[in-house]
Amino acid sequence: MGKETGFLELDRHDRTYADPKERVHHYHEFVVPQAEPALRAQASRCMNCGIPYCHSGCPVNNNIPDWNHLVYEGDWLNALEVLHSTNNFPEFTGRICPAPCEASCTLNINDAAVTIKSIECAIVDKGWEQGWIQPQLPTRHTGKSVAVVGSGPAGMACAQQLARAGHSVVLFEKNDRAGGLLRYGIPDFKLDKHLIQQRLVQMMAEGVEFRTSTEVGVTVSVTSLKENFDAVVLSGGAEEPRPLLIPGFELPGVRFAMEFLTQQNKRNAGDDEVRAAPRGSLTATGKHVVVIGGGDTGSDCVGTSIRQGAASVTQIEIMPRPPEKEDKALTWPDWPMKLRTSSSHEEGVSRDWAILTKRVVGTNSQVTGLECVRVEWVGGQMEEIAGSEFTLPADLILLAMGFTGPKKQGLVDQAKVDLDARGNVFADTFSYRTSDPQIFSCGDMRRGQSLVVWAIREGRQAARAVDEMLMGASELPR
């Protein structure tokens, strides 16, 4: 424990944002980091609890009290080592993770959790700035080979761990650049893509081979991977978007969120319009945009639409409006259901809840509106409120209602592995092995749509399982 009375003497102060009027004119990160003295002061608030609930709240089980203590003492190098012992990519989680660790913090009982996420991000950012983060070369080469399919956070974590164990690892990615949804699903203003690139450079130095623009199940068969590699890991994500099955869904002005977000990220990367938009250019400029879905993806659509110059942005959700504040006695230390306002929401959006969409209105193949009705939830059942029908003006409707699992055509169909009841690849959380003993699976492809921190955890644990299968034992951490 750094300072025994730190949590009594100091209030919580977190990172701030650049002014919304300024940041909406660019796609760069806009978080204003704290100075080192302020960070060390915030780290001193950690109580080093006898039972650190932040450990269980964090899917990768970060040793949070340890690196808080080290930051308080100014020992950033050792703090970085502790941080990396459980998390391969803290610069990702320090930016886009919703921080369930803070919800579990003992100080969060009175809404003043330690600024865990900000301190985590500061540690790894300082590590890059100081040149402390270097490739970790294996001490031996096993002669075993592994194919990892999908280069999102699960695939990246799995590949890096396996390479450090001495295996020959090839990471296959269907897109032209590695990174999965980190690359093409998360807006640049939340996660600058140079952060991904510097990790890829590190991984290549550690021996990971990247094969981009290579779609397993299309350009390369699963059979060929099984013939040429000792093990195969499926980490392709949950990419099948949930459709909106109402009349008018087929109109060209109704598009999935990932198509919209990917196009803008490609433009930011310097791709030309044709390459960025194979189905035609998709922008919100001058349009009345309706985003259906109240989660993070919907929020990302809001922020991107505002930056593109939308005439208006409305975000609707079928569930009722969450409470402003949770009941701590009922929810802590679990993740609470409460109203969350993102940085994109602060930039200008109309939000509404308990809305059921009925029909997309359009003329001459052009969307003009969205017919809706208000609903109420009674005993867990949704009921329409008579006389509450209304129409939202809309030129562009973005569907951000989540994902139903991995795409089956190609990779999953060729692998011929069992699926669970929700359509995800079936594998347990100990062996991570599918119904085919040579094939493993981790991340969203196995567990369904989830958080980046869960993907990193599963990638690390799957790597250990593969290492144990290949070598009979493993020194990789779980």
C-alpha positions, 0 to 999 in steps of 0.5 A, spaced: 500 500 500 503 506 497 500 511 502 495 508 507 491 515 508 491 516 500 484 514 499 482 519 505 485 525 503 485 525 495 478 525 491 478 521 484 480 525 478 480 522 472 483 524 465 479 529 461 477 530 454 478 536 449 472 540 447 467 537 443 467 543 439 474 542 437 474 534 437 468 533 432 473 536 426 478 531 426 479 523 427 484 523 432 484 521 440 482 527 444 483 524 451 487 529 455 492 525 459 494 527 467 501 529 469 505 524 472 504 527 479 497 527 478 497 520 476 502 518 482 497 521 487 491 517 484 495 511 484 496 512 492 488 512 493 489 504 492 487 501 498 491 494 497 484 491 499 485 484 503 480 481 498 482 486 491 475 485 488 478 489 482 482 482 480 475 479 479 472 484 476 478 484 471 477 479 466 485 478 465 486 478 472 490 484 472 495 485 479 492 492 480 494 494 487 501 492 485 502 496 479 498 502 483 503 501 488 509 502 484 506 508 480 505 511 487 513 510 488 515 512 481 517 505 479 514 505 472 519 500 469 517 495 474 509 497 474 510 496 466 513 489 467 507 487 472 502 490 467 504 486 462 504 479 466 497 479 465 495 483 459 499 483 452 496 489 450 494 494 455 494 500 451 488 497 447 484 496 454 487 502 457 483 506 451 477 502 449 475 497 455 469 499 459 473 498 466 469 493 470 475 493 474 473 500 477 466 498 478 469 492 482 473 497 486 472 497 493 472 505 493 466 505 488 461 503 493 461 511 494 462 512 487 470 514 487 473 508 484 481 508 483 482 511 476 485 504 474 484 505 467 487 511 466 493 509 470 494 502 466 494 507 460 499 511 462 504 505 464 504 502 457 504 509 454 510 511 458 513 504 456 513 506 449 515 513 450 521 510 454 523 505 449 522 499 454 517 495 450 522 490 446 521 484 443 521 478 447 525 473 443 524 465 445 529 462 448 528 455 444 524 453 438 520 447 439 519 445 431 512 445 432 507 450 428 501 453 429 496 457 424 492 462 428 486 465 424 483 472 425 488 477 427 483 481 432 485 482 440 484 474 441 488 472 435 494 477 436 494 475 444 494 467 442 499 468 437 504 472 441 504 468 447 505 462 442 511 465 439 514 467 445 513 459 447 518 458 441 513 455 436 512 457 429 506 461 428 502 464 422 497 469 423 492 469 417 487 475 416 482 476 411 483 484 411 488 488 408 491 490 414 491 486 421 488 488 427 481 485 426 475 490 429 481 494 433 483 496 426 476 497 422 471 497 427 473 502 433 474 509 430 480 512 430 478 517 435 478 512 440 484 508 438 489 511 434 491 505 429 499 506 430 498 503 437 496 496 433 502 497 428 507 498 433 505 491 437 505 488 430 512 490 429 514 487 436 510 481 434 514 480 427 520 481 431 518 475 436 517 471 430 510 471 428 508 471 420 502 475 418 499 473 412 493 479 410 488 479 405 488 471 406 481 468 408 481 462 410 475 458 408 476 462 401 483 463 399 486 458 403 482 451 405 482 449 413 484 442 410 491 445 408 492 448 414 491 442 418 495 438 413 501 444 414 500 446 421 500 442 428 495 446 431 489 451 428 486 456 432 480 459 430 479 466 433 475 470 427 470 474 431 463 474 431 462 478 425 454 476 423 450 482 424 443 482 427 438 484 422 432 488 422 427 484 420 421 489 418 418 492 412 423 496 408 429 493 411 432 492 404 432 499 402 439 502 400 439 507 406 439 501 411 446 499 413 450 495 418 454 499 423 460 495 421 460 497 414 459 504 416 465 504 421 470 500 416 469 505 411 471 511 415 477 507 418 479 506 411 479 513 409 483 515 415 488 510 413 489 513 406 485 508 402 481 511 396 474 511 395 473 505 391 477 501 395 474 503 402 467 502 399 466 496 395 458 497 395 458 504 394 460 510 398 457 511 405 457 517 409 452 521 413 454 528 411 448 532 410 443 526 412 438 525 418 441 519 421 438 514 426 442 509 429 438 503 432 442 500 438 444 503 444 451 500 446 458 502 444 458 500 437 452 505 436 455 510 440 461 509 435 456 510 429 454 517 433 461 520 433 463 518 426 456 521 424 457 527 427 464 528 424 462 527 417 457 532 418 450 529 419 444 534 419 442 530 425 443 524 429 438 520 433 440 514 437 434 509 439 434 503 444 428 497 445 430 497 452 427 502 457 432 507 460 437 505 465 437 508 472 442 514 473 445 510 479 445 503 480 443 500 487 450 499 490 448 494 495 444 490 490 450 490 484 457 491 487 462 488 485 458 486 479 458 490 473 452 495 474 446 496 469 446 504 469 445 510 464 452 511 461 454 517 457 459 516 452 464 522 449 460 521 443 454 522 446 456 529 449 458 531 442 450 532 440 445 526 439 438 525 441 437 519 445 431 515 446 429 508 449 423 503 449 422 504 442 420 499 437 421 500 430 415 498 425 417 500 418 422 503 414 419 509 410 422 510 403 420 513 396 424 511 389 429 506 393 431 512 398 429 512 405 425 518 408 423 515 415 423 510 420 416 508 423 416 507 431 412 505 437 413 506 444 413 500 448 413 498 456 416 492 459 411 489 464 413 482 467 419 482 462 414 482 456 414 488 451 408 491 450 406 496 445 403 503 448 397 504 444 397 511 440 404 512 441 406 511 434 411 516 431 415 517 425 423 519 425 425 523 419 431 519 416 436 519 410 440 513 413 439 508 418 445 504 421 444 498 425 448 497 431 444 491 434 450 487 436 452 480 433 449 473 432 455 469 432 461 468 427 459 467 420 458 460 418 460 460 410 467 459 409 471 458 415 466 455 420 463 450 415 469 448 412 472 446 419 466 442 421 466 443 428 461 443 433 457 449 435 453 451 441 446 453 442 447 460 440 451 458 434 458 460 436 464 455 435 463 450 441 470 449 446 470 449 453 474 455 457 480 450 459 482 446 453 479 451 448 479 445 444 473 444 439 470 437 437 476 437 432 482 435 436 487 439 432 483 445 432 482 450 438 478 456 438 478 463 442 475 470 443 468 472 440 468 466 435 467 462 441 464 466 447 460 471 442 460 478 442 464 481 448 469 486 450 476 486 448 479 484 455 475 478 454 478 476 447 485 478 450 484 473 456 481 467 452 487 468 447 492 467 452 489 461 455 488 458 448 495 459 447 497 455 453 492 450 452 495 449 445 502 449 448 500 444 453 497 439 447 504 440 443 509 439 448 505 435 454 506 441 459 506 449 458 510 455 462 505 460 459 501 463 464 493 462 464 
